[in-house]
Amino acid sequence: MLIDTRLGRLWNVHRDVFTKRYYFKCQSKDRWNGLESALCTRRYTALRSLMRLIAKEDKK
């Protein structure tokens, strides 16, 4: 699932079926990162809106 945040970055989001945790990568990076570590970064606000979008997707 690709989600475009307000920062204009495309985030590729992957949900781990077993742990129910989300992983994401910005298209400029190759590595998958856990959301927990990312919440400490400056991208926190973008990720918060990202999580809201994911929650909406889950309800469908």
Biopython code that builds the backbone (N, CA, C, O; Angstrom):
import numpy as np
from Bio.PDB.StructureBuilder import StructureBuilder

atoms = [
    (1, "MET", "N", (0.858, -1.182, 0.000)),
    (1, "MET", "CA", (0.000, 0.000, 0.000)),
    (1, "MET", "C", (0.895, 1.233, 0.000)),
    (1, "MET", "O", (1.782, 1.364, 0.843)),
    (2, "LEU", "N", (0.662, 2.124, -0.936)),
    (2, "LEU", "CA", (1.454, 3.353, -1.009)),
    (2, "LEU", "C", (0.619, 4.510, -0.491)),
    (2, "LEU", "O", (-0.522, 4.696, -0.914)),
    (3, "ILE", "N", (1.174, 5.275, 0.407)),
    (3, "ILE", "CA", (0.446, 6.415, 0.958)),
    (3, "ILE", "C", (1.285, 7.668, 0.801)),
    (3, "ILE", "O", (2.465, 7.686, 1.149)),
    (4, "ASP", "N", (0.671, 8.711, 0.276)),
    (4, "ASP", "CA", (1.377, 9.970, 0.086)),
    (4, "ASP", "C", (1.068, 10.883, 1.270)),
    (4, "ASP", "O", (-0.087, 11.245, 1.489)),
    (5, "THR", "N", (2.084, 11.252, 2.026)),
    (5, "THR", "CA", (1.864, 12.134, 3.166)),
    (5, "THR", "C", (1.894, 13.584, 2.719)),
    (5, "THR", "O", (2.195, 13.893, 1.566)),
    (6, "ARG", "N", (1.578, 14.458, 3.648)),
    (6, "ARG", "CA", (1.543, 15.886, 3.322)),
    (6, "ARG", "C", (2.915, 16.428, 2.940)),
    (6, "ARG", "O", (3.022, 17.465, 2.287)),
    (7, "LEU", "N", (3.949, 15.726, 3.347)),
    (7, "LEU", "CA", (5.295, 16.177, 3.012)),
    (7, "LEU", "C", (5.624, 15.888, 1.552)),
    (7, "LEU", "O", (6.691, 16.257, 1.062)),
    (8, "GLY", "N", (4.693, 15.223, 0.857)),
    (8, "GLY", "CA", (4.936, 14.908, -0.537)),
    (8, "GLY", "C", (5.788, 13.666, -0.723)),
    (8, "GLY", "O", (6.214, 13.360, -1.836)),
    (9, "ARG", "N", (6.036, 12.955, 0.358)),
    (9, "ARG", "CA", (6.808, 11.726, 0.239)),
    (9, "ARG", "C", (5.857, 10.557, 0.090)),
    (9, "ARG", "O", (4.779, 10.535, 0.684)),
    (10, "LEU", "N", (6.262, 9.597, -0.700)),
    (10, "LEU", "CA", (5.471, 8.374, -0.800)),
    (10, "LEU", "C", (6.006, 7.368, 0.214)),
    (10, "LEU", "O", (7.197, 7.055, 0.228)),
    (11, "TRP", "N", (5.128, 6.877, 1.044)),
    (11, "TRP", "CA", (5.526, 5.872, 2.016)),
    (11, "TRP", "C", (4.955, 4.538, 1.573)),
    (11, "TRP", "O", (3.766, 4.426, 1.277)),
    (12, "ASN", "N", (5.791, 3.553, 1.531)),
    (12, "ASN", "CA", (5.341, 2.213, 1.204)),
    (12, "ASN", "C", (5.094, 1.505, 2.536)),
    (12, "ASN", "O", (6.024, 1.306, 3.317)),
    (13, "VAL", "N", (3.857, 1.131, 2.791)),
    (13, "VAL", "CA", (3.504, 0.592, 4.100)),
    (13, "VAL", "C", (3.236, -0.902, 4.007)),
    (13, "VAL", "O", (2.531, -1.372, 3.114)),
    (14, "HIS", "N", (3.803, -1.620, 4.933)),
    (14, "HIS", "CA", (3.625, -3.062, 4.962)),
    (14, "HIS", "C", (3.155, -3.470, 6.346)),
    (14, "HIS", "O", (3.736, -3.054, 7.348)),
    (15, "ARG", "N", (2.107, -4.280, 6.408)),
    (15, "ARG", "CA", (1.615, -4.734, 7.706)),
    (15, "ARG", "C", (2.029, -6.183, 7.927)),
    (15, "ARG", "O", (1.752, -7.055, 7.104)),
    (16, "ASP", "N", (2.689, -6.420, 9.041)),
    (16, "ASP", "CA", (3.064, -7.781, 9.392)),
    (16, "ASP", "C", (1.811, -8.505, 9.868)),
    (16, "ASP", "O", (1.194, -8.109, 10.857)),
    (17, "VAL", "N", (1.439, -9.568, 9.160)),
    (17, "VAL", "CA", (0.184, -10.256, 9.451)),
    (17, "VAL", "C", (0.192, -10.871, 10.849)),
    (17, "VAL", "O", (-0.833, -10.890, 11.531)),
    (18, "PHE", "N", (1.343, -11.368, 11.266)),
    (18, "PHE", "CA", (1.394, -12.098, 12.533)),
    (18, "PHE", "C", (1.496, -11.178, 13.738)),
    (18, "PHE", "O", (0.799, -11.384, 14.731)),
    (19, "THR", "N", (2.349, -10.171, 13.667)),
    (19, "THR", "CA", (2.527, -9.292, 14.822)),
    (19, "THR", "C", (1.579, -8.105, 14.784)),
    (19, "THR", "O", (1.458, -7.382, 15.773)),
    (20, "LYS", "N", (0.905, -7.892, 13.661)),
    (20, "LYS", "CA", (-0.026, -6.775, 13.472)),
    (20, "LYS", "C", (0.676, -5.425, 13.563)),
    (20, "LYS", "O", (0.034, -4.401, 13.797)),
    (21, "ARG", "N", (2.015, -5.425, 13.373)),
    (21, "ARG", "CA", (2.739, -4.165, 13.408)),
    (21, "ARG", "C", (2.961, -3.647, 11.999)),
    (21, "ARG", "O", (3.047, -4.417, 11.042)),
    (22, "TYR", "N", (3.052, -2.343, 11.890)),
    (22, "TYR", "CA", (3.265, -1.735, 10.585)),
    (22, "TYR", "C", (4.726, -1.379, 10.383)),
    (22, "TYR", "O", (5.415, -0.939, 11.303)),
    (23, "TYR", "N", (5.175, -1.581, 9.164)),
    (23, "TYR", "CA", (6.514, -1.150, 8.781)),
    (23, "TYR", "C", (6.348, -0.250, 7.575)),
    (23, "TYR", "O", (5.384, -0.377, 6.819)),
    (24, "PHE", "N", (7.281, 0.647, 7.399)),
    (24, "PHE", "CA", (7.161, 1.568, 6.282)),
    (24, "PHE", "C", (8.536, 1.853, 5.724)),
    (24, "PHE", "O", (9.544, 1.652, 6.402)),
    (25, "LYS", "N", (8.579, 2.316, 4.500)),
    (25, "LYS", "CA", (9.813, 2.895, 4.005)),
    (25, "LYS", "C", (9.472, 4.064, 3.113)),
    (25, "LYS", "O", (8.517, 4.029, 2.336)),
    (26, "CYS", "N", (10.267, 5.086, 3.244)),
    (26, "CYS", "CA", (10.155, 6.205, 2.331)),
    (26, "CYS", "C", (10.781, 5.726, 1.033)),
    (26, "CYS", "O", (11.727, 4.939, 1.054)),
    (27, "GLN", "N", (10.262, 6.194, -0.098)),
    (27, "GLN", "CA", (10.750, 5.669, -1.363)),
    (27, "GLN", "C", (12.230, 5.938, -1.603)),
    (27, "GLN", "O", (12.866, 5.247, -2.399)),
    (28, "SER", "N", (12.780, 6.936, -0.923)),
    (28, "SER", "CA", (14.192, 7.241, -1.132)),
    (28, "SER", "C", (15.098, 6.259, -0.381)),
    (28, "SER", "O", (16.305, 6.209, -0.620)),
    (29, "LYS", "N", (14.509, 5.489, 0.519)),
    (29, "LYS", "CA", (15.311, 4.554, 1.313)),
    (29, "LYS", "C", (14.959, 3.118, 0.955)),
    (29, "LYS", "O", (13.837, 2.827, 0.543)),
    (30, "ASP", "N", (15.904, 2.245, 1.113)),
    (30, "ASP", "CA", (15.668, 0.843, 0.777)),
    (30, "ASP", "C", (15.225, 0.007, 1.966)),
    (30, "ASP", "O", (14.487, -0.967, 1.815)),
    (31, "ARG", "N", (15.685, 0.400, 3.155)),
    (31, "ARG", "CA", (15.426, -0.420, 4.328)),
    (31, "ARG", "C", (14.016, -0.233, 4.867)),
    (31, "ARG", "O", (13.461, 0.865, 4.815)),
    (32, "TRP", "N", (13.439, -1.317, 5.386)),
    (32, "TRP", "CA", (12.175, -1.205, 6.112)),
    (32, "TRP", "C", (12.499, -0.790, 7.537)),
    (32, "TRP", "O", (13.460, -1.283, 8.128)),
    (33, "ASN", "N", (11.708, 0.108, 8.088)),
    (33, "ASN", "CA", (11.916, 0.554, 9.470)),
    (33, "ASN", "C", (10.664, 0.280, 10.283)),
    (33, "ASN", "O", (9.547, 0.392, 9.778)),
    (34, "GLY", "N", (10.859, -0.082, 11.551)),
    (34, "GLY", "CA", (9.703, -0.218, 12.424)),
    (34, "GLY", "C", (9.160, 1.159, 12.764)),
    (34, "GLY", "O", (9.927, 2.109, 12.922)),
    (35, "LEU", "N", (7.849, 1.270, 12.878)),
    (35, "LEU", "CA", (7.247, 2.574, 13.170)),
    (35, "LEU", "C", (7.705, 3.120, 14.516)),
    (35, "LEU", "O", (7.855, 4.331, 14.680)),
    (36, "GLU", "N", (7.927, 2.225, 15.483)),
    (36, "GLU", "CA", (8.291, 2.693, 16.818)),
    (36, "GLU", "C", (9.544, 3.560, 16.793)),
    (36, "GLU", "O", (9.581, 4.619, 17.419)),
    (37, "SER", "N", (10.558, 3.121, 16.078)),
    (37, "SER", "CA", (11.794, 3.900, 16.035)),
    (37, "SER", "C", (11.582, 5.207, 15.288)),
    (37, "SER", "O", (12.208, 6.219, 15.604)),
    (38, "ALA", "N", (10.702, 5.182, 14.301)),
    (38, "ALA", "CA", (10.474, 6.374, 13.491)),
    (38, "ALA", "C", (9.738, 7.455, 14.270)),
    (38, "ALA", "O", (9.874, 8.641, 13.969)),
    (39, "LEU", "N", (8.962, 7.053, 15.268)),
    (39, "LEU", "CA", (8.203, 8.041, 16.023)),
    (39, "LEU", "C", (9.118, 8.998, 16.772)),
    (39, "LEU", "O", (8.684, 10.069, 17.195)),
    (40, "CYS", "N", (10.366, 8.624, 16.938)),
    (40, "CYS", "CA", (11.313, 9.496, 17.629)),
    (40, "CYS", "C", (11.894, 10.546, 16.685)),
    (40, "CYS", "O", (12.569, 11.475, 17.127)),
    (41, "THR", "N", (11.635, 10.400, 15.401)),
    (41, "THR", "CA", (12.271, 11.291, 14.432)),
    (41, "THR", "C", (11.433, 12.526, 14.160)),
    (41, "THR", "O", (10.325, 12.671, 14.676)),
    (42, "ARG", "N", (11.975, 13.405, 13.349)),
    (42, "ARG", "CA", (11.285, 14.641, 12.997)),
    (42, "ARG", "C", (10.048, 14.396, 12.151)),
    (42, "ARG", "O", (9.203, 15.279, 12.004)),
    (43, "ARG", "N", (9.943, 13.204, 11.600)),
    (43, "ARG", "CA", (8.805, 12.911, 10.730)),
    (43, "ARG", "C", (7.569, 12.514, 11.530)),
    (43, "ARG", "O", (6.595, 12.016, 10.967)),
    (44, "TYR", "N", (7.609, 12.731, 12.833)),
    (44, "TYR", "CA", (6.525, 12.270, 13.706)),
    (44, "TYR", "C", (5.150, 12.725, 13.230)),
    (44, "TYR", "O", (4.213, 11.927, 13.200)),
    (45, "THR", "N", (5.016, 14.010, 12.855)),
    (45, "THR", "CA", (3.696, 14.513, 12.468)),
    (45, "THR", "C", (3.209, 13.844, 11.193)),
    (45, "THR", "O", (2.027, 13.524, 11.066)),
    (46, "ALA", "N", (4.110, 13.634, 10.257)),
    (46, "ALA", "CA", (3.727, 12.960, 9.018)),
    (46, "ALA", "C", (3.288, 11.530, 9.314)),
    (46, "ALA", "O", (2.329, 11.029, 8.727)),
    (47, "LEU", "N", (3.996, 10.885, 10.226)),
    (47, "LEU", "CA", (3.657, 9.505, 10.548)),
    (47, "LEU", "C", (2.344, 9.410, 11.304)),
    (47, "LEU", "O", (1.616, 8.425, 11.181)),
    (48, "ARG", "N", (2.046, 10.440, 12.087)),
    (48, "ARG", "CA", (0.776, 10.424, 12.810)),
    (48, "ARG", "C", (-0.384, 10.460, 11.824)),
    (48, "ARG", "O", (-1.367, 9.735, 11.984)),
    (49, "SER", "N", (-0.267, 11.308, 10.802)),
    (49, "SER", "CA", (-1.325, 11.346, 9.793)),
    (49, "SER", "C", (-1.324, 10.052, 8.984)),
    (49, "SER", "O", (-2.373, 9.590, 8.535)),
    (50, "LEU", "N", (-0.144, 9.475, 8.803)),
    (50, "LEU", "CA", (-0.042, 8.197, 8.103)),
    (50, "LEU", "C", (-0.793, 7.108, 8.858)),
    (50, "LEU", "O", (-1.508, 6.307, 8.256)),
    (51, "MET", "N", (-0.631, 7.081, 10.176)),
    (51, "MET", "CA", (-1.313, 6.076, 10.978)),
    (51, "MET", "C", (-2.826, 6.261, 10.926)),
    (51, "MET", "O", (-3.578, 5.287, 10.945)),
    (52, "ARG", "N", (-3.268, 7.523, 10.860)),
    (52, "ARG", "CA", (-4.708, 7.772, 10.725)),
    (52, "ARG", "C", (-5.231, 7.207, 9.412)),
    (52, "ARG", "O", (-6.305, 6.605, 9.368)),
    (53, "LEU", "N", (-4.464, 7.406, 8.340)),
    (53, "LEU", "CA", (-4.866, 6.881, 7.038)),
    (53, "LEU", "C", (-4.915, 5.355, 7.057)),
    (53, "LEU", "O", (-5.816, 4.743, 6.482)),
    (54, "ILE", "N", (-3.938, 4.753, 7.724)),
    (54, "ILE", "CA", (-3.906, 3.295, 7.809)),
    (54, "ILE", "C", (-5.119, 2.787, 8.585)),
    (54, "ILE", "O", (-5.724, 1.782, 8.213)),
    (55, "ALA", "N", (-5.465, 3.479, 9.653)),
    (55, "ALA", "CA", (-6.617, 3.075, 10.455)),
    (55, "ALA", "C", (-7.887, 3.106, 9.611)),
    (55, "ALA", "O", (-8.741, 2.227, 9.723)),
    (56, "LYS", "N", (-7.998, 4.130, 8.766)),
    (56, "LYS", "CA", (-9.162, 4.210, 7.881)),
    (56, "LYS", "C", (-9.179, 3.042, 6.908)),
    (56, "LYS", "O", (-10.236, 2.469, 6.642)),
    (57, "GLU", "N", (-8.011, 2.683, 6.373)),
    (57, "GLU", "CA", (-7.918, 1.559, 5.444)),
    (57, "GLU", "C", (-8.332, 0.262, 6.130)),
    (57, "GLU", "O", (-8.996, -0.580, 5.526)),
    (58, "ASP", "N", (-7.941, 0.106, 7.384)),
    (58, "ASP", "CA", (-8.253, -1.113, 8.124)),
    (58, "ASP", "C", (-9.747, -1.299, 8.328)),
    (58, "ASP", "O", (-10.241, -2.426, 8.369)),
    (59, "LYS", "N", (-10.463, -0.192, 8.454)),
    (59, "LYS", "CA", (-11.901, -0.276, 8.717)),
    (59, "LYS", "C", (-12.687, -0.723, 7.491)),
    (59, "LYS", "O", (-13.811, -1.211, 7.605)),
    (60, "LYS", "N", (-12.081, -0.550, 6.313)),
    (60, "LYS", "CA", (-12.796, -0.922, 5.078)),
    (60, "LYS", "C", (-12.969, -2.427, 4.984)),
    (60, "LYS", "O", (-13.545, -2.923, 4.016)),
]
sb = StructureBuilder()
sb.init_structure("model")
sb.init_model(0)
sb.init_chain("A")
sb.init_seg("    ")
for serial, (resi, resn, name, xyz) in enumerate(atoms, 1):
    if name == "N":
        sb.init_residue(resn, " ", resi, " ")
    sb.init_atom(name, np.array(xyz, "f"), 0.0, 1.0, " ", f" {name:<3s}", serial, name[0])
structure = sb.get_structure()
